[in-house]
Amino acid sequence: MTHGGVIGVVLDQWLGSATGDWVSWDPHNCAISVLDQVGDRWEGVLVNDISHLPADALADEKPTYHEG
């Protein structure tokens, strides 16, 4: 469990193109991401999964760091 910014950086580095654009991963609050190491690389088993959350717990609002 950690802050969304850290999750975004990890996903960008291990699953993405390592561009440093962590915001594009946009992790949801309370989302679950599970990564498996396969040899020398990482694979996303679950990425930004929110299926465990009830509908009334989901927010459509974007944080201010999305404003640019």
BAFI-3210 file (N, C-alpha, C; in Angstrom, 3 decimals, decimal comma, padded with zeros to 6 digits):
// residues 68
n [1|2|3|4|5|6|7|8|9|10|11|12|13|14|15|16|17|18|19|20|21|22|23|24|25|26|27|28|29|30|31|32|33|34|35|36|37|38|39|40|41|42|43|44|45|46|47|48|49|50|51|52|53|54|55|56|57|58|59|60|61|62|63|64|65|66|67|68]
n.u [000,853|000,617|001,251|-000,418|001,258|003,742|003,010|002,319|004,863|006,273|004,755|005,161|007,947|008,372|006,429|005,799|007,128|009,137|009,220|008,959|006,545|004,493|001,923|000,243|-000,504|-002,420|-003,449|-006,232|-007,918|-007,623|-007,174|-006,005|-002,920|-001,043|002,027|004,079|007,274|008,949|011,456|013,761|012,053|008,960|005,517|002,167|-000,277|-002,661|-003,692|-004,308|-006,832|-010,203|-012,389|-013,274|-014,451|-017,405|-019,888|-020,657|-018,391|-016,622|-014,958|-015,263|-013,748|-010,783|-007,496|-005,729|-003,174|-003,508|-004,177|-003,032]
n.v [-001,153|002,170|005,606|007,114|008,425|007,173|004,595|005,115|005,839|003,426|001,696|002,984|002,708|-000,110|-001,374|000,307|002,684|003,895|006,710|008,642|009,802|009,530|010,355|009,646|007,044|007,217|006,199|004,901|005,794|003,475|001,379|-001,786|-003,108|-005,667|-007,086|-009,375|-010,815|-011,935|-013,687|-011,367|-009,241|-007,420|-008,239|-007,155|-008,371|-007,608|-004,371|-001,288|-002,040|-001,806|-003,282|-004,340|-002,332|-000,617|000,942|003,510|004,392|005,271|007,917|010,547|012,739|014,519|014,805|017,873|017,822|016,960|019,085|021,245]
n.w [000,000|-000,901|-001,852|-004,645|-006,486|-006,211|-006,984|-009,663|-010,697|-010,360|-012,035|-014,498|-014,796|-014,643|-016,232|-018,298|-020,646|-019,315|-019,235|-017,363|-017,076|-014,930|-014,287|-016,349|-015,826|-013,894|-011,199|-009,465|-006,408|-003,817|-005,580|-006,819|-007,679|-009,065|-009,614|-011,372|-011,349|-014,101|-015,169|-016,209|-016,321|-015,654|-015,265|-015,536|-013,512|-012,279|-012,858|-011,615|-010,675|-009,797|-009,219|-006,837|-005,428|-004,323|-006,416|-005,510|-004,291|-006,133|-007,822|-010,173|-010,413|-011,270|-009,943|-009,090|-010,233|-012,777|-014,273|-016,728]
ca.u [000,000|001,431|000,676|-000,619|002,423|004,740|002,469|002,470|006,275|006,617|004,123|005,840|009,289|008,399|005,513|005,678|008,314|010,076|009,323|008,820|005,181|003,717|000,537|-000,556|-001,010|-003,605|-003,982|-007,435|-007,860|-007,933|-006,981|-005,040|-002,027|-000,214|003,031|004,872|008,562|009,132|012,830|014,314|011,043|007,750|004,230|001,026|-001,341|-003,763|-003,173|-005,312|-008,114|-011,125|-013,605|-013,676|-015,074|-018,798|-020,032|-020,737|-017,065|-015,816|-015,032|-014,897|-012,946|-009,347|-006,694|-005,228|-001,941|-003,877|-004,367|-001,725]
ca.v [000,000|003,374|006,775|006,944|008,901|006,097|003,526|005,560|005,756|002,003|001,169|003,566|002,130|-001,567|-001,858|001,288|003,009|004,594|008,089|009,561|010,344|008,716|010,824|008,959|005,792|007,665|005,183|005,236|005,572|002,107|000,404|-002,846|-003,493|-006,816|-007,319|-010,597|-010,783|-013,081|-013,529|-010,049|-008,199|-007,445|-008,318|-006,734|-009,351|-006,649|-003,000|-000,269|-002,741|-001,247|-004,100|-004,649|-001,151|-000,363|002,052|004,818|004,754|005,744|009,355|010,929|013,957|014,372|015,662|019,098|017,609|016,687|020,362|021,578]
ca.w [000,000|-000,997|-002,517|-006,082|-007,238|-006,181|-007,829|-011,053|-011,071|-010,481|-013,244|-015,653|-014,903|-014,789|-017,272|-019,373|-021,438|-018,422|-019,702|-016,238|-017,104|-013,990|-014,237|-017,370|-015,269|-013,168|-010,291|-008,709|-004,969|-003,357|-006,644|-006,561|-008,774|-008,721|-010,638|-011,240|-012,025|-014,987|-015,657|-015,905|-016,571|-014,825|-015,969|-014,743|-013,314|-012,097|-012,885|-011,354|-010,584|-008,804|-009,241|-005,466|-004,833|-004,700|-007,366|-004,852|-003,791|-007,260|-008,085|-011,531|-010,346|-011,480|-009,059|-009,731|-011,005|-014,174|-014,969|-017,261]
c.u [000,905|000,664|000,593|000,540|003,504|004,286|002,630|003,903|006,694|006,019|004,807|007,206|009,258|007,507|005,466|006,987|009,351|010,315|009,317|007,436|004,267|002,249|-000,331|-001,097|-002,240|-004,193|-005,192|-007,174|-008,320|-007,809|-005,916|-004,240|-001,134|000,726|003,764|006,188|008,728|010,507|013,366|013,322|009,838|006,525|003,130|-000,032|-002,656|-003,138|-004,342|-006,723|-008,981|-012,419|-014,108|-014,416|-016,538|-018,882|-020,051|-019,402|-016,170|-016,043|-014,591|-013,996|-011,474|-008,620|-006,129|-003,948|-002,240|-004,073|-003,023|-001,755]
c.v [001,222|004,462|006,538|007,405|007,842|004,940|003,885|005,461|004,299|001,417|001,698|002,918|000,648|-002,090|-000,949|001,506|003,785|006,034|009,098|010,181|009,492|009,096|010,071|007,619|006,033|006,613|005,696|005,074|004,154|001,054|-000,614|-003,095|-004,609|-007,056|-008,612|-010,394|-012,080|-012,911|-012,179|-008,911|-008,392|-007,508|-007,890|-007,815|-008,596|-005,268|-002,043|-000,865|-002,152|-002,055|-004,455|-003,498|-001,036|000,887|003,409|005,249|005,318|007,219|009,624|012,155|013,635|015,272|016,858|018,881|017,235|017,975|020,808|022,700]
c.w [000,000|-001,733|-004,025|-006,933|-007,316|-007,067|-009,300|-011,544|-011,274|-011,762|-014,498|-015,868|-015,263|-015,905|-018,493|-020,109|-020,640|-018,878|-018,561|-016,165|-016,238|-013,963|-015,240|-016,872|-014,414|-012,227|-009,512|-007,214|-004,666|-004,451|-006,232|-007,838|-008,268|-009,895|-010,330|-011,980|-012,803|-015,641|-015,233|-016,171|-015,656|-015,717|-015,015|-014,686|-013,147|-012,099|-012,723|-011,273|-009,465|-008,723|-007,843|-004,795|-005,244|-005,583|-006,684|-004,249|-004,893|-007,502|-009,512|-011,558|-010,537|-010,495|-009,815|-010,501|-012,443|-014,963|-015,525|-018,165]
res [m|t|h|g|g|v|i|g|v|v|l|d|q|w|l|g|s|a|t|g|d|w|v|s|w|d|p|h|n|c|a|i|s|v|l|d|q|v|g|d|r|w|e|g|v|l|v|n|d|i|s|h|l|p|a|d|a|l|a|d|e|k|p|t|y|h|e|g]
***
